[in-house]
Amino acid sequence: MSIPLRTRIKFCGLTRPEDVDAAVAAGADALGFVLWPGSKRAIDEQRLAKLCARVPAFVTRVGLFVDPDPTLVSRCAEHLDLLQFHGGESPATCMAAGRPWIKALRMRDGLDLHAAAEAYGGAQALLLDAYRPGVPGGTGETFDWSRIPASLAKPVILAGGLTPDNVAEAIAAVAPFAVDVSGGIEAAPGVKDAARMAAFLQAVRRADDERLGA
Ligand SMILES: O=C(O)c1ccccc1NCC(=O)[C@H](O)[C@H](O)COP(=O)(O)O
């Protein structure tokens, strides 16, 4: 008999020490740090080291890359538990980093999730995000959750436009392994809002109670 898991929560795009502390205090399972210079939420390696040093054991530190130079990945890896590849990286490129990784897939028309789950068989999970041409992530937009098959060979991390107001509906529709949010818990790009983080956490917990019949 398998025991249903509570939905894991990843907050992405943290840039400030006080936001890291607030996210940990709220109860996030994983924190994401954007190492792609094109993002409004980008941080450099020095800031990554400082922010990651504040993260306690049992909270996963995730580094987010978009078609990175492998030397950047290896320089950052010592601070990280998990790599998130958010660009057009091939399975071989993701594997070559030699660290646990997840693959973000943007839900463009025609994407075959079963084929992707097979191709990215070395991933810990697939992060499914909204597709907007030319924008690799952090769009603040949802996608049609009914496109996600009920059964997939990889755990699903649901992303894209989640907020404290819609995350319960998303969990009821998809029952993902985890949810990922960036813009929905912000006061401004890269500036998280402690009250919205807490509200998001509470909404997930309530949805889980509903789902698991607690
Ligand atoms: O957040 C960014 O600026 C970003 C830029 C480039 C690639 C990925 C990026 N974010 C990735 C994430 O994991 C976000 O949490 C995910 O895209 C959802 O963002 P949002 O729709 O704002 O919740």
The ligand as a MOL file (V3000), in Angstrom:
LIG
                    3D

  0  0  0     0  0            999 V3000
M  V30 BEGIN CTAB
M  V30 COUNTS 23 23 0 0 0
M  V30 BEGIN ATOM
M  V30 1 O 11.9590 33.3060 -12.4730 0
M  V30 2 C 12.6100 33.6410 -13.4700 0
M  V30 3 O 12.9030 34.8250 -13.6910 0
M  V30 4 C 13.0840 32.6190 -14.4340 0
M  V30 5 C 13.8050 33.0260 -15.5440 0
M  V30 6 C 14.2600 32.0840 -16.4420 0
M  V30 7 C 13.9810 30.7690 -16.2730 0
M  V30 8 C 13.2280 30.3560 -15.1750 0
M  V30 9 C 12.7870 31.2770 -14.2600 0
M  V30 10 N 12.0010 30.8730 -13.1930 0
M  V30 11 C 11.7640 29.4930 -13.0100 0
M  V30 12 C 10.9180 29.0230 -11.9410 0
M  V30 13 O 11.1780 27.9790 -11.3640 0
M  V30 14 C 9.6380 29.7140 -11.6500 0
M  V30 15 O 9.2930 29.4400 -10.3510 0
M  V30 16 C 8.5830 29.1860 -12.5870 0
M  V30 17 O 8.9230 29.5720 -13.8720 0
M  V30 18 C 7.2200 29.7560 -12.2230 0
M  V30 19 O 7.2310 31.1570 -12.2160 0
M  V30 20 P 5.8830 31.9350 -11.8810 0
M  V30 21 O 4.9570 31.7050 -13.0150 0
M  V30 22 O 6.2980 33.3680 -11.7330 0
M  V30 23 O 5.3810 31.3810 -10.5820 0
M  V30 END ATOM
M  V30 BEGIN BOND
M  V30 1 2 1 2
M  V30 2 1 2 3
M  V30 3 1 2 4
M  V30 4 1 4 5
M  V30 5 2 4 9
M  V30 6 2 5 6
M  V30 7 1 6 7
M  V30 8 2 7 8
M  V30 9 1 8 9
M  V30 10 1 9 10
M  V30 11 1 10 11
M  V30 12 1 11 12
M  V30 13 2 12 13
M  V30 14 1 12 14
M  V30 15 1 14 15
M  V30 16 1 14 16
M  V30 17 1 16 17
M  V30 18 1 16 18
M  V30 19 1 18 19
M  V30 20 1 19 20
M  V30 21 2 20 21
M  V30 22 1 20 22
M  V30 23 1 20 23
M  V30 END BOND
M  V30 END CTAB
M  END
